[in-house]
Amino acid sequence: MATTEVRVQVSGDYLVPDISTLPFSAGDVVTFIAPEDSDVHLCMNGATASILSTSADASAEIPAGGSVSFQFASSAPGTYLVLTQWPDAPCPAEIANQAGTDAVLSIQPAPAASYSGPGADTQT
């Protein structure tokens, strides 16, 4: 059983992981580490959450300088996506995994969102 650390760093407007693809087997562990100066929100869909043995809400918060670990509960083939997101931004509505012949975790910065909070709502 392997243990892999994924360090997330601030790069401009994005939270960027130092590892973008992680092949895995059931029983392996992945640990996400937030930067010292920023919280990180991990966004994923239900299928990814289920292979990471996490709750059905399919997200996780990591405090600045903190970490969270997940054990892989399955090694079902496919590419499972986790997005690193700022804590005050919503997760994308669609997070799509891909079919594949190997079990791979893909870790990517969340796409830039146009949402900037309730103060940005247009008033008419």
N, C-alpha and C positions, 0 to 999 in steps of 0.2 A: 504494500500500500504506500503510495507516494503522497507527499505533502508539498504543495506549491504555494508560494506567496505571490500575490498580485499587488504591486504597489501602485496606487493611483496618485498622479501628480497634476498640479494646475499647469495648463499650457494655454495662455490667452483666455478665451471664453469657454474652454473645455476642461473636463476632468479626464485625463488620458491614462489608461492602464499601461504598465510597462510590459505586459504580455497580452497579445491579442488573440492567440489561439492556444488552447490547452487540451491535448488528447487526454482522456481519462478512462479509468476502469472503476467498477463498483468498489466502494471502500476507500478510494482515494479521497484526499482532503484538499480543498482550496481555501486559502485565507486571503481576504481582501483587506488591505491596509490603507487608511485614509491619509491624506497629507496632514502635516502638523497644524496647518492654518485653515483647514476647510472640512466641513462635514461632507459626506458623500451619500447619495441615494442610489441604491442598486435597483434597476428596473428589469423585470423579466416577465415572461408570460407563465401561465399555469404549468405547462409541460416542463419548462426549465425549472420552476420552483419544485416540482415533484421529484426531479432527478437530484436536486440539491438538498433534499430533506428539509425544506423550509415550509413556512405557513402558506396557505392558499392565497393570501393577498398578493403574492408574487412581487414583493419589494422588501428591501432591507435598508435601514439607516445605519451609517457608521459615523460616530462622532469624530471630530478633528483629532488626528493622532491615534485613533483607535483602530480596532480590527474586528472582523467577524469571520468565522470559519463555517464551512459547510462540508459535510461528507456526502460523496456521491452515492446515491441509493441504487443506481442502475447504471448499466453501461449499454443501454439500448442505442443502436446506431442513429446518428443524426448530428446536426450542428445546432447546438442550443445557444441562444443569444442572451447575454447580460449586458445592459447598458449602464455606464457610469454617468450620473446626472447630478446637477446641483440640487441641494435639498429643498430649495424654494420653488423649483420648477416641476410641473407635472410630468409624469412618465408619458411617453408617446402612447397614443391610443392603440396602435398596432405594433406589436413586436413579434416578428415572424422568425421561426426556426426554419431550418432547411433539412431536407432528406439527405442521407449520406450512408456510407458503408461503415464508417468508424464513429465512435463516440467522441465528439469534440465540443468543448465549451469555447464560444467566441465572445470576447470581451471588447466592447467598443465604446467610445464616447457617444453619449446621446446626441442626436442631431440638434442643431440650433433650433430653438423654438421662438415663435413670435410672441408668445405669452410673456408679459412682463409684470403681471399682477393686476389686481382689481383697479388700481389707479389708472391703468391704460385703457379702460373701457371707454368707448366713444359715447359722449353725451349728446343727445339731440334735443 
